[in-house]
Amino acid sequence: MSEPTSAQTIIVIGASSFIAQAFIEQACHQHAKQQQPNSPVAEPLQIITVSRQASIKLPVLTDSELAGRINHQHFRCDYQQASIEQCVSDIAKIAGTVTRIVMCNGILHSKNQHISTNEPGLMPEKRIEDIDAHSLEQLFYANSIVPMLWLSALTPLLSQPRHKVSAEQKCVISILSARVGSISDNRLGGWYGYRASKAALNMLIKTTAVEYARRLKRVKLIAFHPGTTDTPLSKPFQANVPQGKLFTPAFVASQLQQIMDNSEPDGEASYLDWQGEPINW
Ligand SMILES: NC(=O)c1ccc[n+]([C@@H]2O[C@H](COP(=O)([O-])OP(=O)(O)OC[C@H]3O[C@@H](n4cnc5c(N)ncnc54)[C@H](OP(=O)(O)O)[C@@H]3O)[C@@H](O)[C@H]2O)c1
């Protein structure tokens, strides 16, 4: 286990996500741009990744000096509550001041039969008869419960003097939601479980923001809709996406970076799309 650092820390949860990977790459390059080449006093950046995967690779940085100023630690997690709590306890031992958190967890479908239960894979419901209890449980667990367990476990860490941002700094937490989670925007119907689990996620984020307005005033919460992005999650549904509306993860990650940079803690959660435009809850 590494020693604690005084670096600014970015935590990326669900780091195997294509959007997460692109976000990490952008964060590394943005940090590179901000540094004076060969400056010995350059601020280090700490990137902490969490995933079900055993390892996550950071992009190769061309400047070997710069690579030394990015410090990466990875934690494997199965997203059960005990595992999340253990991860946060391990993160607390090594993290610096936490200024950014991105949570990318989400499922829409799974093709594979469940190994132990032989349950069929899940697909979004087209009609009400497609409702299936096990699929709903999986969707709510991955899309609503996992991000909330992380928020719950991370809140004490974000309050600790060693990790807490100062009054001049901010910590921005973006949680990947989806426009289909908007209750007021639901005109098409369908996708019951995915919609409802993202709507539940939005409510959990909004409720957390009410508490943060009292307890963590310098923390901003964002429920982020990336737009349809070319990742495994959207793959089976890309055929009807209008030309120019299927975004690359790199584009979405760059939009998210800018949105996080420009967001200020205001005591409220924001529900924003990839353009930074608010979505009605
Ligand atoms: N792609 C789109 O068009 C689109 C549109 C709207 C919203 N979104 C949202 O964007 C987020 C990122 O998705 P993506 O498009 O980058 O998809 P992706 O590449 O398929 O990534 C899937 C993500 O979900 C996590 N995950 C997979 N199975 C899980 C499970 N059973 N429990 C908990 N986490 C699980 C993965 O975490 P590990 O690192 O642990 O594997 C990874 O972070 C999701 O929340 C998604 O709902 C995507």
The ligand as a MOL file (V3000), in Angstrom:
LIG
                    3D

  0  0  0     0  0            999 V3000
M  V30 BEGIN CTAB
M  V30 COUNTS 48 52 0 0 0
M  V30 BEGIN ATOM
M  V30 1 N -23.4260 4.7360 -23.9010 0
M  V30 2 C -24.5340 5.4280 -23.9460 0
M  V30 3 O -25.1060 5.6780 -25.0210 0
M  V30 4 C -25.1350 5.9530 -22.6680 0
M  V30 5 C -26.2790 6.7720 -22.7550 0
M  V30 6 C -26.8350 7.2640 -21.5760 0
M  V30 7 C -26.2700 6.9500 -20.3660 0
M  V30 8 N -25.1650 6.1350 -20.3130 0 CHG=1
M  V30 9 C -24.6190 5.7970 -18.9980 0
M  V30 10 O -23.2200 5.9970 -19.0040 0
M  V30 11 C -22.6070 5.1290 -18.0390 0
M  V30 12 C -21.3520 4.5180 -18.6080 0
M  V30 13 O -21.6890 3.5780 -19.6000 0
M  V30 14 P -20.8420 3.2860 -20.9050 0
M  V30 15 O -21.6810 3.7130 -22.0400 0
M  V30 16 O -19.4610 3.8180 -20.7610 0 CHG=-1
M  V30 17 O -20.8900 1.7020 -20.8870 0
M  V30 18 P -19.8200 0.5670 -20.7230 0
M  V30 19 O -18.5490 0.8900 -21.4370 0
M  V30 20 O -20.5470 -0.6830 -21.1030 0
M  V30 21 O -19.5160 0.5630 -19.1300 0
M  V30 22 C -20.3190 -0.1330 -18.2250 0
M  V30 23 C -20.0960 0.3900 -16.8300 0
M  V30 24 O -20.9830 -0.2510 -15.9360 0
M  V30 25 C -20.2600 -0.9450 -14.9260 0
M  V30 26 N -20.9540 -2.2060 -14.6960 0
M  V30 27 C -21.1940 -3.2130 -15.5840 0
M  V30 28 N -21.9010 -4.2010 -15.0010 0
M  V30 29 C -22.1080 -3.7920 -13.7140 0
M  V30 30 C -22.7750 -4.3760 -12.6020 0
M  V30 31 N -23.3750 -5.5670 -12.6940 0
M  V30 32 N -22.8080 -3.6900 -11.4510 0
M  V30 33 C -22.2140 -2.4740 -11.3350 0
M  V30 34 N -21.5570 -1.8810 -12.3540 0
M  V30 35 C -21.5120 -2.5350 -13.5240 0
M  V30 36 C -18.8460 -1.1170 -15.4330 0
M  V30 37 O -17.9810 -1.1050 -14.3120 0
M  V30 38 P -16.6190 -1.9460 -14.1600 0
M  V30 39 O -15.4860 -1.0020 -14.4280 0
M  V30 40 O -16.6140 -2.3880 -12.7510 0
M  V30 41 O -16.6570 -3.0670 -15.1500 0
M  V30 42 C -18.7100 0.1580 -16.2620 0
M  V30 43 O -18.4450 1.2460 -15.4050 0
M  V30 44 C -23.7020 4.1670 -17.5820 0
M  V30 45 O -24.1980 4.5800 -16.3270 0
M  V30 46 C -24.7920 4.3380 -18.6260 0
M  V30 47 O -26.0760 4.0750 -18.1170 0
M  V30 48 C -24.5810 5.6350 -21.4370 0
M  V30 END ATOM
M  V30 BEGIN BOND
M  V30 1 1 1 2
M  V30 2 2 2 3
M  V30 3 1 2 4
M  V30 4 1 4 5
M  V30 5 2 4 48
M  V30 6 2 5 6
M  V30 7 1 6 7
M  V30 8 2 7 8
M  V30 9 1 8 9
M  V30 10 1 8 48
M  V30 11 1 9 10
M  V30 12 1 9 46
M  V30 13 1 10 11
M  V30 14 1 11 12
M  V30 15 1 11 44
M  V30 16 1 12 13
M  V30 17 1 13 14
M  V30 18 2 14 15
M  V30 19 1 14 16
M  V30 20 1 14 17
M  V30 21 1 17 18
M  V30 22 2 18 19
M  V30 23 1 18 20
M  V30 24 1 18 21
M  V30 25 1 21 22
M  V30 26 1 22 23
M  V30 27 1 23 24
M  V30 28 1 23 42
M  V30 29 1 24 25
M  V30 30 1 25 26
M  V30 31 1 25 36
M  V30 32 1 26 27
M  V30 33 1 26 35
M  V30 34 2 27 28
M  V30 35 1 28 29
M  V30 36 1 29 30
M  V30 37 2 29 35
M  V30 38 1 30 31
M  V30 39 2 30 32
M  V30 40 1 32 33
M  V30 41 2 33 34
M  V30 42 1 34 35
M  V30 43 1 36 37
M  V30 44 1 36 42
M  V30 45 1 37 38
M  V30 46 2 38 39
M  V30 47 1 38 40
M  V30 48 1 38 41
M  V30 49 1 42 43
M  V30 50 1 44 45
M  V30 51 1 44 46
M  V30 52 1 46 47
M  V30 END BOND
M  V30 END CTAB
M  END
